[in-house]
Amino acid sequence: MKPRAATGLELALVALACLLVLPNLGTAADSPKTEANVVAEISFKAAHAHPRPFTDVVLDVVFTDPSDAQKTVPAFWAGGKQWKVRYSSRLVGIHRYRTQCSDTSDAGLHAVEGRVEITPYTGENPLYRDGPLQIARDHRHFEHADGTPFFWLGDTWWKCLCKRMTWEGFQELTADRKAKGFSVIQIVCGPYPDEGVFEDRWENEGGKPYLNRDFTEVNPDYFEYADRRLKQLVDSGLVPAIVGGWGRGDCDGMKMAGVAGMKRHWRNLVARYGAYPTIWIIGGESGGPEWTEVARYVQKIDPYHRPSTVHPFDSGRKQVTDETVINFDMLQTGHGDWEAARGAIPKLRAAYDKKPPMPVMIGEYCYEGHMQSAFQDVQRYVFWGSMLSGSVGLTYGAAGVWHASVEGDPGTANVYDWTTWKEGMNYPGSTQLGLGKKLLEQYAWARFEPHPEWADAGAFAAGIPGEVRFIYQPRRNVYNWSGLVVKGLERDVVYHGFYFNPVNARRYDLGMFINAGPAPKPFEGHTQPLLFSDRFDSAGGSDWKDYGTPTLRKDGHLVGTKSMVTILEKISETNLMVTVEARSDAEAGIILRFQNPDHYLVALYTPLLKAIYIHDRKNGAWGEPLGQVAVPEIGPKIRLTAAACGDYAAVVMTDGRKTYSTPSVKVSNVSTGKAGLWLFQVGERQEYDSFELSPTPFTPLKLEDTGNVHRVGFGEFNAPNVPSPQDWVLVLERRQRQTE
């Protein structure tokens, strides 16, 4: 039977059925192409007008990536009948999408399908090459999506989306911070600090972000201009840490817009900037149940799960009522000068010690130059104190910059500074913090852990045991060149050391050294008959001559003060051993082979360095300390023994419980000379007792050959004097031994 031809009505019904099942490819059927982690923007045009588009229309776009995983990405109203969605992914391939609109009758917005093609990234921007940021597995650091550690060095630009900061100025400031090594910019996109709500200074080139106080009428023009600036940061390799608004009483965005308004605002921010490698700071100087609710809302709607926190009055963890709504802890430690700076690091350490662990950092402290305080030395102190105390990074700030100050308009209700942003941009602290970041990035800094036990009180230390150590010594006082002390060195690890000047990055090499264990005692004491002894009673004073400050015999002691050089005149020999008792609260020194006040050997203990060593004084110059050995612990009374035989000398010190000795060191002074006692400048007075002198035949011990590597005994390294009395960083890096 011949088939019957379909009627016109039947054909029409079939066509209608096909239209009902076909996807709506409408106005968004284009197929954008982008590279991995680079944002693709897709536009949708509504089929009809919506009277209240910002509040009444909710448009989401469900993306399905090549692995079939889905993300629901919020779209934003871009003005008129236009909506946009921004999307990024590190997965290469075809990504498909389908829209979901609250107004299902709008064919231009609802059930629209399309695709995005993502190809491999070909550039060098680490935010695209390595991917956006996430919390590292150790919950102590940030890392890129590919696992590359991320070093947070932030700058504070709270008000730099306003029109006082011109587009040209924004580009100049961005280039400056990129060149100096900054990686994060904290910037407010919402109600500003330190000004009333809806003041004209809130405007950028497009006006204010909202047209009313409850944030029901958005101004897309404002955000178009903000888009350009935030994209400029990302394209420059700087992460925008976007603050949704301020919460302090005099500029409270929550009080103005309410929870509903702040949620609308944050949906707009997530829709516009979530596809970029951003950080969310839910509110500035904010906290409590309402801000916690907003943080939970952002956590729910953000398909990319960007790291988030709140900028607090003190600690972000304290400001929220549920810690799970944030995943890193930001601190504000207070403004001022040195008092505020010194108080910052204990607060950081307390936050670091909280459980469960969370990345922690100071997000606001003493701005450089703020109210003419906290200049570059304060900035270095907080940076190095933070980085060696477990911090994930630090956010710096400078007067003029944070408030986008221009000549004649500082941009704040209260005038803190008339410093302009261009002046603040050039404050030296920003350069010096960048130099510190550059140094740390040469090592596995993300594996560093705090080790305060490695350094003296007042210094900061961190690193990786057996691999690398950093010690920051803040400036102490004038005329203090004493070297840094490194404690607890591992046995048989060769370290190379250098001082790093945190002002200009200049390095001062200290050579290599090894903790090969304590050197064996070079001698056991007097083995030959004594040539002379003196109990320092009333008799015997004529045997001695003072070449320095006068000495005094009193109560069985020989009492000397600073610049004491007292010589036994009656005996002159080459190979001598001297033993004497003394106190440990002042320098104690035995002189051997004395020719004149400018030529002699002195074997000494100094409480300043907590060390024993030998000086081979020639032509009035001390030279380097020879055979220096740390003395970490000693009692109040000591017995010092020094000997010189041939071209070697050594010193042993004991308090009856602990004994320390130098190795036998080679000396250039091999002349016949006299013996004596010494106190140079450390301690107000010394009391010597029981002086004994004998000839000595001691033979220098043969130690393990360490080549050009200096031996360190007892696991403590007394580094040479610092090059100048300022703050310094001491770096110890492991080097391979020839046998390894």
CORGITA-V567256 format. One record per residue. PSI is psi in radians with two decimals (999 if undefined). Layout:
# CORGITA-V567256
PSI
PSI
This chain:
# CORGITA-V567256
2.31
2.24
2.52
2.39
2.48
2.51
2.89
-0.63
-0.74
-0.74
-0.67
-0.70
-0.72
-0.78
-0.71
-0.73
-0.71
-0.71
-0.59
-0.53
-0.28
2.53
2.73
1.72
-0.27
-2.33
-0.20
0.39
0.08
2.78
1.50
2.69
2.32
3.08
2.87
2.29
-0.02
2.40
2.35
2.37
2.27
2.32
2.56
2.48
2.18
2.56
-0.42
2.90
2.64
2.07
-0.66
1.24
-0.58
-0.60
-0.49
-0.25
2.14
2.02
2.13
2.68
2.14
2.01
2.39
2.05
3.08
-0.33
0.10
0.17
2.54
2.56
2.33
1.92
2.15
2.48
2.90
2.64
2.22
0.16
2.56
-2.30
0.27
2.32
2.69
2.65
2.51
2.39
2.48
2.72
2.63
-0.14
2.18
2.44
-2.84
2.19
2.23
2.65
2.77
2.32
2.66
1.99
2.48
-0.48
1.61
-0.20
-0.19
1.78
-0.30
-0.30
-0.47
2.40
0.52
2.31
2.66
-2.90
2.71
2.30
2.23
2.22
2.87
2.53
2.41
0.03
-2.86
0.00
2.06
-0.45
-0.46
-0.73
-0.81
-0.24
2.94
3.10
2.66
2.93
2.29
2.85
-0.54
-0.06
0.52
-0.28
2.93
2.69
2.81
2.96
-0.48
0.10
-0.07
2.22
2.52
2.18
1.99
1.85
1.76
2.81
2.69
1.96
0.86
-0.82
0.35
0.20
-0.02
2.93
-0.24
-0.65
1.80
2.86
-0.69
-0.71
-0.68
-0.75
-0.68
-0.78
-0.68
-0.82
-0.67
-0.82
-0.63
-0.77
-0.54
-0.14
0.16
2.69
-0.25
2.49
2.05
2.08
2.42
2.26
1.41
-2.82
2.31
2.73
2.79
0.64
2.71
2.80
2.52
0.49
2.77
-0.48
-0.15
-0.33
2.63
-2.81
-0.37
0.07
-2.75
2.73
-0.49
2.73
-0.15
2.95
-0.31
0.16
0.71
-0.24
1.84
2.70
1.70
-0.47
-0.68
-0.82
-0.46
-0.72
-0.62
-0.68
-0.81
-0.71
-0.77
-0.63
-0.61
-0.69
-0.88
-0.77
-0.35
0.05
0.27
2.28
2.15
2.12
1.68
2.14
2.21
-0.15
3.02
2.68
0.09
2.72
-0.66
-0.07
0.92
1.82
-0.58
-0.74
-0.61
-0.88
-0.32
3.00
-0.76
-0.73
-0.71
-0.56
-0.75
-0.77
-0.79
-0.56
-0.67
-0.72
-0.78
-0.72
-0.70
-0.65
-0.07
-0.52
-0.28
2.80
1.33
2.97
2.44
2.21
1.81
-0.75
2.71
2.33
0.97
2.85
-3.11
-3.14
-0.69
-0.80
-0.57
-0.70
-0.72
-0.73
-0.71
-0.65
-0.77
-0.75
-0.64
-0.72
-0.20
1.90
-0.28
-0.21
0.91
2.56
2.48
2.69
-3.06
2.55
2.06
3.12
-0.55
-1.18
2.34
-0.66
-0.54
-0.46
-0.47
2.66
-0.12
1.89
-0.34
-0.18
-0.13
2.81
0.15
2.69
2.09
2.42
2.60
2.11
-0.01
2.59
2.92
-2.65
-2.24
-0.61
-0.77
-0.68
-0.78
-0.46
-0.22
-0.75
-0.70
-0.62
-0.70
-0.78
-0.69
-0.71
-0.65
-0.59
-0.14
2.66
2.56
2.77
2.62
2.45
2.39
2.54
2.78
2.06
-0.19
2.27
-2.69
1.87
2.47
2.15
0.01
2.07
0.65
0.82
3.03
0.97
-2.84
-0.64
-0.63
-0.71
-0.74
-0.71
-0.84
-0.65
-0.97
-0.66
-0.67
-0.90
-0.42
0.22
0.32
0.10
2.59
-0.24
-2.76
2.50
2.06
2.86
2.64
2.46
2.47
-0.75
-0.86
-0.53
0.23
0.86
2.40
2.92
2.09
-0.19
1.66
-0.24
0.34
2.67
-0.78
2.29
1.83
-0.71
2.59
0.12
2.30
2.85
-0.57
-0.64
-0.80
-0.58
-0.55
0.14
2.45
-0.39
-0.63
-0.68
-0.76
-0.60
-0.63
-0.65
-0.68
-0.75
-0.76
-0.70
-0.85
-0.62
-0.16
-0.07
3.02
1.09
-0.51
-0.27
-0.04
2.51
2.62
2.43
1.27
-0.40
-0.19
-0.23
2.90
2.79
2.43
-0.29
2.88
2.44
2.51
2.91
-2.73
2.01
2.33
-0.06
-0.96
2.52
2.41
2.31
2.19
2.13
1.87
2.81
2.32
-1.56
3.04
2.66
0.40
1.74
0.05
2.46
2.88
2.66
2.26
2.14
2.72
0.64
2.42
2.56
2.44
0.44
2.15
2.16
2.51
2.38
2.64
2.60
2.39
2.16
1.95
-0.07
-0.74
0.07
0.22
2.47
2.54
1.91
2.41
0.04
-2.86
2.67
2.83
2.45
1.62
0.27
2.88
2.42
2.48
2.65
2.30
-0.31
2.90
0.06
-2.91
2.12
-0.13
2.74
2.50
2.42
-0.44
2.54
2.69
2.14
0.06
0.69
-2.78
-0.40
2.79
-0.03
-0.43
-0.26
-0.21
2.68
2.30
2.10
-0.07
-2.43
2.62
2.54
2.91
2.31
2.13
2.16
0.70
0.32
2.64
1.95
2.20
2.77
-3.03
2.49
0.45
2.20
1.78
2.18
2.36
1.97
-0.39
-0.22
2.31
1.99
2.91
-0.85
1.75
2.68
2.38
2.39
2.44
2.62
2.58
-3.14
2.70
0.04
0.08
2.87
2.49
2.19
2.45
2.22
2.39
2.65
0.82
2.14
-0.77
3.04
-0.22
-0.08
1.86
2.93
2.49
2.19
2.15
2.78
2.37
2.15
-0.32
-0.83
-0.15
1.03
2.75
2.55
-3.10
2.42
2.34
1.51
2.21
2.31
0.62
0.01
2.45
-0.63
-3.08
2.59
2.27
2.30
0.49
2.29
2.31
2.53
1.42
-0.46
2.28
2.61
3.14
-0.45
2.34
2.75
2.11
2.27
2.25
2.54
2.59
2.29
2.06
-2.29
0.50
2.66
2.77
2.87
2.49
2.44
2.45
2.65
0.21
-0.37
-0.83
2.49
2.37
2.50
2.56
2.81
2.92
2.09
2.59
2.38
2.72
-0.39
1.79
0.36
2.77
2.41
-3.13
2.96
2.79
-2.96
2.78
2.51
2.12
-1.23
-0.12
1.98
2.51
-0.58
2.73
2.51
1.92
2.54
2.72
1.15
2.26
2.46
2.37
2.83
2.71
2.35
0.36
2.48
2.23
2.33
2.49
1.95
2.84
2.32
1.99
0.30
-2.23
0.36
2.15
2.44
2.48
2.23
2.71
0.29
0.18
2.24
2.06
1.78
2.70
2.89
2.55
2.68
-0.43
2.76
1.40
-2.93
2.57
2.70
2.20
2.18
2.24
2.16
2.37
2.43
2.65
2.39
2.76
-0.45
-0.17
999
